Amino acid sequence: MAVSTPDLSQMTADEIAKASAAAMWAGDNACRHLQMKIVDVSAGMAQLSMEVQEFMTNGHGMCHGGYMFTLADSAFAYACNGYNQNAVAQHCSVTFLAPVKCGEVLTATAREVSRTGRSGLYDIRVTRDNGEVVAEFRGHSRTIKGTWLPQQGQ
């Protein structure tokens, strides 16, 4: 049975973002290994969550900052790849605002600030379940060759 190519011209921007996220998720071993969940995706926005597990804690008994960075970076990736154009991080920075304990669920919400040409700018806020902000992340993206969804005629 032949697989039909979606007609992107008939899809909304949010439908393209969701379909791009699904295609990206299929190969995203890192996010799946860390048991991240895609909460929501739309054009220029993505929200992912993750429960802090014991192996993610540092010598202080808190969530290692690298895992919070990874969650924020992953939300950033899904937000900037939502236009069916492959995009990678060009530069990222993070500020940690509060410690996080094992067992807490973190949510990273990425929002597009600007997208011009091949460059994008995204702000990502990481919160715990009660809404307290635990980290702020800013990512600069750059589009590269390739798409997540096949183009007509491919």
C-alpha positions in Angstrom: 0.0 0.0 0.0 1.4 3.4 -1.0 1.9 6.0 1.7 0.4 9.3 0.7 2.4 12.5 0.9 0.5 15.1 3.0 -0.5 18.2 1.0 1.2 20.9 3.1 -0.7 23.6 1.2 -3.9 22.2 2.8 -2.5 22.1 6.4 -2.5 24.9 8.9 0.7 26.2 10.5 -0.2 24.4 13.7 -0.9 21.1 11.8 2.5 21.4 10.1 4.2 22.0 13.5 2.5 18.9 15.0 3.3 16.7 12.0 7.0 18.0 12.1 7.2 17.2 15.8 5.8 13.7 15.3 8.4 13.1 12.6 11.2 14.5 14.8 10.1 12.5 17.8 10.4 9.2 15.9 14.2 9.6 15.9 14.6 11.5 19.2 16.3 8.9 21.3 17.6 11.4 23.9 14.1 12.7 24.8 12.5 9.3 24.8 15.4 7.9 27.0 14.8 10.7 29.5 11.1 9.9 29.4 10.2 13.4 28.3 6.7 14.0 27.0 5.5 16.4 24.4 2.7 18.4 26.1 1.8 20.7 23.2 3.3 22.0 19.9 2.1 24.7 17.6 3.8 27.1 15.2 6.7 28.7 17.0 5.8 27.1 20.4 6.5 23.8 22.1 6.0 22.5 25.6 7.7 19.4 27.0 7.7 17.9 30.4 10.0 15.5 32.3 10.0 14.0 35.8 13.4 14.3 37.6 14.7 10.9 38.3 17.3 9.8 40.9 20.0 9.3 38.2 19.5 13.0 37.3 20.6 14.3 40.7 24.0 15.8 41.5 26.1 15.6 44.6 23.9 18.2 46.3 20.9 16.0 45.9 19.3 18.4 43.3 18.5 18.0 39.7 21.8 18.4 37.7 21.6 21.6 35.7 22.5 19.7 32.5 19.2 17.8 32.7 17.2 21.1 33.0 19.3 22.5 30.1 18.4 19.3 28.1 14.7 19.7 28.8 14.8 23.4 27.8 16.9 22.7 24.7 14.5 20.0 23.6 11.5 22.3 23.9 13.5 24.9 21.9 14.2 22.2 19.2 10.6 21.3 18.8 9.6 25.0 18.6 12.1 26.0 16.0 11.7 22.8 13.9 7.9 23.3 13.6 7.9 24.9 10.2 9.0 21.7 8.3 12.5 23.1 8.0 15.3 21.4 9.8 16.8 23.8 12.4 19.7 23.4 14.8 20.9 25.4 17.8 23.4 28.1 17.0 23.8 29.4 20.5 22.1 28.8 23.9 22.3 30.2 27.4 20.6 29.3 30.6 20.1 30.9 34.0 19.2 28.6 36.9 16.9 30.2 39.4 15.8 27.6 41.9 16.9 24.0 42.9 14.8 21.1 41.9 14.3 17.8 43.8 14.1 14.2 42.6 10.5 13.4 41.7 9.4 16.9 40.7 7.9 17.3 37.2 9.4 20.1 35.1 7.8 21.7 32.1 9.7 23.7 29.5 7.7 26.1 27.4 9.4 27.5 24.3 8.1 30.6 22.5 9.4 32.2 19.4 10.6 35.7 19.8 11.8 36.3 16.2 12.3 34.3 13.0 14.0 36.0 10.1 15.7 34.3 7.1 17.6 31.3 8.5 17.8 32.7 12.1 15.4 32.3 15.0 15.3 33.5 18.6 13.4 31.6 21.3 12.8 32.1 25.0 12.2 29.0 27.1 10.9 29.0 30.6 11.3 25.9 32.8 8.7 25.6 35.7 7.8 23.1 38.3 4.2 21.9 38.9 3.2 24.9 41.0 4.3 27.3 38.3 7.5 28.5 40.0 10.1 29.3 37.4 13.3 27.3 38.0 15.3 28.3 34.9 15.2 30.7 31.9 16.8 29.6 28.7 17.4 31.6 25.4 18.1 29.8 22.2 19.3 31.0 18.8 18.5 28.7 15.9 19.8 28.3 12.4 17.9 26.5 9.6 19.8 23.9 7.6 19.1 21.7 4.6 16.2 19.2 4.9 12.6 19.0 5.9 10.7 16.8 8.3 7.7 16.1 6.0 8.1 15.2 2.3 7.4 18.0 -0.2 5.0 17.4 -3.0 6.8 15.5 -5.8 9.4 13.9 -3.5 
